[in-house]
Amino acid sequence: MATSLNEQIIKGAGGAVSQDNVLTSNQNMLTEGQAYDKIGNAAGNLMLAKIQQKKQEEEEQRLLDEKNLSEWDDLANKAAKSGQYMNEQEYASLVKQLEKDRLAFIDATSEQKAVLLSGLENRMDNINDLRDFRTNLSSSALDEDGFKNNTEFLNSNVGQSYKSILSGDNQMTQQDGEYGYMIHNPNLQEERLMDLEAINAQIINVNAGSPDFLGVDIEALQKKKEEIENQIYNAQLLPSGDVEFTSVDSLNKTIQEQSFDRQSNNIVTEMAQNAMTLGGSVPPGRSMNFNYEQTYSLILNDMVSNGNMRSLWKDKHVGGMSAEKNLYSAIMNQTYSDFGVTREELLEMDPTQDDDGFISDDDAKSIVKDFFLPTNKDMANDYIARYFTNFVQQNFKMGFDNRAESTSGSDNNEDEFIPSR
């Protein structure tokens, strides 16, 4: 789907939701029997069977997730209590390397000894960094401000690589004098798919007799294509095998990225509390005058620009729902025309090639997924800043409406912070 269309829908999402529970999914309607009489018995039974199957699959997945989270908790607690950051095999490997260096040192020249001593110092620094990482890993897995509640990460192939470090199945390794671990990298498969697309384009040009591809060995291209297709297939069957060396520094950066952004949460909480106080202090007879743009600028510059965007987008900071889920709920089962998209644009760019005019579940997922494309950074920053600005504004209004002198009621929607058009 074209990014411009996604931007149009994301920017207009606020206009689609005006009150709580305004949307009822087709699944819920069928489950409650509200739509059963409107379709044939055969179609209805088929749909209900699919719903039951989906529920069963979701329950099975829930149990698997629950088991995985329990394993994470057990391993992290065990690591934290033991204080060990290497298992016996890793210690043995390190001792073997140190013994090798010791023997080399005995007969070394002065210059060689200086090199060996420098290498030993570097090795000790790396080992200390490794120890700090292992402590960080176990504590973050147990900490509410870490990634303890980040089930998406914990259940991912990347998360499984980190969990296998705690279990001892993923042992430390060394590359270019630096310690680290072999960690799953989903980008490897994406790179293969891009390579395959490029090779297919080359083959088409060669077969078409394009002047720029004269003399290109078509057999070599076909062989390379077959190799990449085999690699893609293998990764589809065993994605956990797509691993590469990852340094301790990169490992710690991932932990930070996957952790809850408590600093930003504290900022928006403080602003919301003070906004409510300011709203409640407006003198009787005065209109509500919330300084939206100044608040937006403060949140954008002090919180969003310096914050953890993954956490601000995916974690529950306000209203009991993440910004991601809120956007998804706002656009799910709405029509493209609700966001000013013409039928011609829809037929050309609907992400699931469905021309019924409704934003389906797959459409909504595609739109929300595009939110974090690198090309959408400015749009993402603006959306997140307005999302939290709306939350602060709502608290200001709550304080304003609840003044002792006020006789007006409040029509707040405490879970609706979707930025307006």
C-alpha positions in Angstrom: 0.0 0.0 0.0 1.3 3.4 -0.9 2.7 5.3 2.1 0.7 8.4 1.2 -2.6 6.6 1.6 -1.5 5.2 4.9 -0.5 8.6 6.1 -3.9 10.0 5.0 -5.7 7.3 7.1 -3.4 7.6 10.1 -3.8 11.4 10.2 -7.5 11.1 9.9 -8.0 8.3 12.4 -9.2 10.6 15.1 -12.4 11.5 13.3 -13.5 7.8 13.0 -13.9 7.2 16.8 -16.0 9.6 18.9 -17.2 7.4 21.7 -16.3 4.3 23.6 -17.3 1.0 22.2 -18.5 2.6 19.0 -17.1 -0.4 17.0 -18.4 -3.9 17.2 -16.4 -6.5 15.3 -18.1 -9.0 13.0 -16.7 -11.8 15.1 -18.5 -10.5 18.2 -21.7 -10.0 16.3 -21.7 -13.6 15.1 -20.6 -14.9 18.5 -23.6 -13.2 20.1 -26.0 -14.5 17.4 -26.9 -11.0 16.2 -26.0 -11.6 12.6 -26.9 -15.3 12.3 -30.4 -14.8 10.9 -29.0 -12.6 8.1 -27.0 -15.3 6.4 -27.8 -18.8 5.3 -27.5 -21.6 7.8 -24.7 -23.2 5.9 -22.7 -20.0 5.6 -23.5 -19.2 9.3 -22.3 -22.6 10.5 -19.1 -22.3 8.4 -18.4 -18.8 9.9 -19.1 -20.0 13.4 -16.8 -23.0 12.9 -14.1 -20.6 11.7 -14.6 -18.5 14.8 -14.4 -21.5 17.0 -11.3 -22.6 15.3 -9.8 -19.2 15.7 -10.7 -19.1 19.4 -9.1 -22.5 19.8 -5.9 -21.4 18.0 -5.8 -18.3 20.2 -6.2 -20.3 23.3 -3.4 -22.7 22.3 -1.2 -19.7 21.5 -2.1 -18.2 24.9 -1.0 -21.4 26.7 2.3 -21.5 24.7 2.9 -17.9 25.5 2.2 -18.5 29.2 4.6 -21.4 29.3 7.3 -19.3 27.6 6.8 -16.4 30.0 7.1 -18.8 32.9 10.3 -20.2 31.5 11.7 -16.7 31.1 10.8 -15.9 34.7 12.4 -19.1 36.1 15.6 -18.6 34.1 16.0 -15.0 35.0 15.4 -15.6 38.7 17.9 -18.5 38.7 20.5 -16.3 37.0 19.9 -13.4 39.3 20.3 -15.6 42.4 23.4 -17.5 41.2 25.3 -14.4 40.2 27.1 -16.5 37.6 27.6 -15.1 34.1 29.3 -18.1 32.5 28.5 -21.8 32.6 31.1 -24.5 33.1 31.8 -24.9 29.3 32.2 -21.2 28.9 34.6 -21.0 31.8 36.6 -24.0 30.4 36.9 -22.3 27.0 38.1 -19.1 28.6 40.7 -21.0 30.8 41.9 -22.8 27.7 42.5 -19.6 25.9 44.2 -18.0 28.8 46.5 -21.0 29.2 47.4 -20.7 25.5 48.3 -17.1 26.0 50.4 -17.9 29.2 52.4 -20.5 27.3 53.0 -18.0 24.4 54.1 -15.4 27.0 56.9 -17.6 28.4 59.0 -17.6 25.2 57.8 -14.3 23.8 60.0 -11.3 23.0 59.5 -8.1 24.9 57.4 -6.7 22.0 55.3 -9.9 21.9 54.8 -9.8 25.6 53.6 -6.2 25.4 51.1 -7.3 22.7 49.9 -10.2 24.8 49.5 -8.1 27.9 47.5 -5.5 25.9 45.3 -8.3 24.6 44.8 -9.6 28.1 43.7 -6.2 29.3 41.2 -6.0 26.4 40.0 -9.5 27.2 39.3 -8.5 30.8 37.4 -5.4 29.7 35.3 -7.5 27.4 34.6 -10.1 30.1 33.5 -7.3 32.5 31.2 -6.0 29.8 29.9 -9.5 29.3 29.2 -9.9 33.1 27.4 -6.5 33.2 25.3 -7.6 30.2 24.3 -10.9 31.8 23.2 -9.0 34.9 21.3 -6.5 32.8 19.6 -9.3 30.9 18.3 -11.1 34.0 17.3 -8.0 35.9 15.4 -6.5 32.8 13.5 -9.8 32.4 12.2 -9.4 36.0 11.7 -5.7 36.0 8.4 -3.9 35.2 10.5 -1.1 33.8 12.5 -3.7 31.8 11.0 -6.0 29.2 9.1 -8.2 31.7 5.8 -7.2 30.2 7.0 -7.0 26.5 5.4 -10.3 25.4 6.0 -9.5 21.7 9.8 -9.5 22.4 9.7 -12.4 24.9 7.9 -14.6 22.4 9.9 -13.6 19.3 12.7 -15.5 17.7 15.1 -12.7 18.8 13.7 -13.0 22.4 14.3 -16.8 22.2 17.9 -16.2 21.4 18.2 -14.1 24.5 16.4 -16.6 26.6 18.8 -19.3 25.4 21.6 -17.3 26.8 20.1 -17.5 30.3 19.5 -21.3 29.8 23.1 -21.8 28.7 22.1 -23.3 25.3 23.4 -20.1 23.6 27.1 -19.9 24.7 29.3 -16.9 24.4 31.5 -16.7 21.4 34.3 -14.5 20.2 34.8 -12.5 17.0 37.6 -10.0 16.3 38.7 -10.1 19.9 35.2 -9.2 21.2 32.8 -11.4 23.1 29.1 -11.8 22.2 26.4 -14.3 21.2 24.8 -15.7 18.1 21.4 -13.9 18.0 18.5 -14.3 15.5 18.4 -11.6 12.9 15.1 -11.3 11.0 16.7 -8.9 8.5 18.7 -11.8 7.0 15.5 -13.2 5.4 14.4 -9.8 4.3 17.8 -9.3 2.6 17.4 -12.7 0.8 13.9 -11.7 -0.5 15.3 -8.4 -1.8 18.2 -10.3 -3.5 15.8 -12.7 -5.1 13.7 -9.8 -6.4 16.8 -8.2 -7.9 18.0 -11.4 -9.5 14.5 -12.0 -11.0 14.6 -8.5 -12.5 18.1 -9.2 -14.0 16.8 -12.5 -15.5 13.9 -10.7 -17.1 16.2 -8.1 -18.6 18.6 -10.7 -19.9 15.8 -12.7 -21.5 14.3 -9.5 -23.0 17.7 -8.7 -24.6 18.2 -5.5 -22.8 21.4 -3.7 -24.0 22.6 -3.1 -20.4 22.5 -6.9 -19.8 24.3 -8.2 -22.9 26.8 -10.9 -22.1 25.4 -11.6 -18.6 25.6 -15.3 -17.8 22.0 -16.4 -17.5 23.0 -19.8 -16.1 24.9 -18.2 -13.3 21.9 -16.0 -12.5 19.6 -19.1 -12.5 22.0 -20.9 -10.2 22.2 -18.0 -7.8 18.4 -17.7 -7.8 18.1 -21.4 -6.9 20.6 -21.0 -4.0 18.7 -18.0 -2.6 15.3 -19.7 -3.0 16.7 -22.7 -1.0 18.0 -20.4 1.7 14.6 -18.7 1.9 12.9 -22.0 2.2 15.2 -23.2 4.9 14.7 -20.0 6.9 11.0 -20.4 6.6 11.2 -23.9 8.0 13.7 -23.0 10.7 13.8 -19.2 11.3 15.7 -19.7 14.6 18.6 -20.7 12.5 19.0 -17.2 11.1 21.6 -16.1 13.6 24.7 -13.9 13.5 27.3 -12.7 15.9 26.1 -9.8 18.1 28.4 -7.9 20.3 27.6 -7.1 24.0 27.1 -3.4 23.1 24.4 -4.3 20.5 22.8 -6.8 23.0 22.5 -4.1 25.6 21.0 -1.6 23.1 18.3 -4.2 22.2 17.5 -4.6 25.9 17.1 -0.9 26.3 14.9 -0.6 23.2 12.7 -3.4 24.3 12.3 -2.0 27.8 9.5 0.2 29.1 10.2 3.9 28.8 9.6 4.9 32.4 11.2 8.4 32.0 8.7 9.3 29.2 5.9 7.8 31.3 6.9 10.0 34.3 6.9 13.1 32.0 3.4 12.6 30.6 2.0 11.6 34.0 3.4 14.7 35.6 2.1 16.9 32.8 -1.4 15.3 33.0 -1.6 15.7 36.8 -0.6 19.4 36.6 -2.9 20.0 33.6 -5.8 18.7 35.7 -4.8 21.1 38.5 -4.5 24.0 36.0 -7.9 23.1 34.5 -9.5 23.1 38.0 -8.1 26.5 38.8 -9.7 28.3 35.9 -12.0 31.0 37.6 -15.7 30.6 37.3 -17.2 32.2 34.2 -14.0 31.8 32.2 -13.9 29.5 29.2 -11.6 26.5 29.0 -8.4 27.7 27.3 -6.0 24.8 26.9 -2.7 25.7 25.2 -2.6 22.8 22.8 0.2 23.8 20.5 2.6 24.7 23.3 1.8 21.5 25.1 2.4 19.6 21.9 5.7 21.3 21.3 6.9 20.5 24.9 5.9 16.8 24.5 7.5 16.5 21.0 10.8 18.1 22.1 11.2 16.9 25.7 9.6 13.5 25.5 9.1 12.0 22.0 12.4 13.2 20.5 14.4 11.8 23.4 12.2 8.8 24.2 12.0 5.2 23.3 9.7 5.2 20.2 9.1 1.5 20.4 7.8 1.8 24.0 5.8 4.9 23.3 4.1 3.2 20.4 3.6 -0.4 21.7 3.5 -0.2 25.5 0.5 0.8 27.6 1.4 4.3 28.9 -2.1 6.0 29.2 -5.7 4.9 29.1 -5.0 1.1 29.5 -4.2 0.7 25.8 -1.1 1.3 23.6 -1.0 3.9 20.9 -0.6 1.1 18.4 -3.8 -0.7 19.6 -5.7 2.6 19.8 -4.9 3.4 16.1 -5.8 -0.1 15.0 -9.1 0.1 16.8 -9.8 3.6 15.3 -9.5 2.4 11.7 -10.7 -1.2 12.0 -14.0 -1.8 10.1 -14.2 1.8 9.1 -14.6 2.7 5.4 -11.8 4.3 3.3 -14.3 7.1 2.4 -14.3 8.0 6.2 -10.8 9.2 5.6 -11.4 10.9 2.3 -10.0 8.1 0.1 -11.7 8.0 -3.3 -12.8 4.7 -4.9 -10.1 5.2 -7.6 -7.4 5.5 -5.0 -8.9 2.4 -3.2 -8.9 0.2 -6.2 -5.3 1.2 -6.9 -3.8 1.0 -3.4 -5.9 -1.1 -1.0 -3.2 -3.1 0.7 -5.2 -6.4 0.5 -6.6 -5.7 -2.9 -10.2 -5.7 -1.6 -12.6 -3.2 -3.2 -15.5 -3.5 -0.7 -14.6 -0.1 0.7 -14.1 -1.3 4.2 -10.8 -1.3 6.1 -10.4 -5.0 6.9 -8.3 -6.6 9.7 -5.5 -7.2 7.2 -5.8 -3.7 5.8 -5.6 -2.2 9.4 -2.6 -4.4 10.2 -0.8 -3.2 7.0 -1.5 0.4 7.7 -0.4 0.2 11.4 2.7 -1.8 10.3 3.7 1.0 7.9 3.7 3.5 10.8 7.3 2.6 11.7 8.9 2.7 8.3 12.0 4.9 8.4 10.4 7.1 5.7 7.6 7.8 8.1 9.7 9.1 11.1 8.3 12.6 11.0 4.7 11.4 10.8 5.3 8.9 13.6 6.8 11.6 15.9 3.9 14.0 15.1 1.3 11.3 15.8 2.8 10.1 19.0 3.2 13.7 20.3 -0.4 14.6 19.5 -1.6 11.3 21.0 -0.1 12.2 24.4 -1.0 15.9 24.0 -4.6 14.8 23.7 -4.3 12.8 26.9 -2.9 15.9 28.7 -5.7 18.0 27.2 -8.3 15.6 28.4 -7.0 15.8 32.0 -7.1 19.6 31.7 -10.7 19.3 30.7 -11.5 16.9 33.5 -10.1 19.4 36.0 -12.1 22.2 34.3 -15.3 20.2 34.3 -14.9 19.1 37.9 -14.4 22.5 39.5 -16.4 23.0 42.6 -18.1 26.0 41.0 -18.9 24.1 37.8 -22.3 22.8 37.1 -21.5 21.3 33.7 -21.0 17.6 33.2 -18.1 15.9 31.6 -18.2 14.0 28.3 -14.7 12.7 28.5 -13.6 9.5 26.7 -10.8 8.4 28.9 -9.4 5.9 26.4 -9.6 8.1 23.3 -6.4 10.0 22.6 -6.4 9.5 18.9 -5.0 12.6 17.2 -7.7 14.5 15.2 -7.6 15.4 11.6 
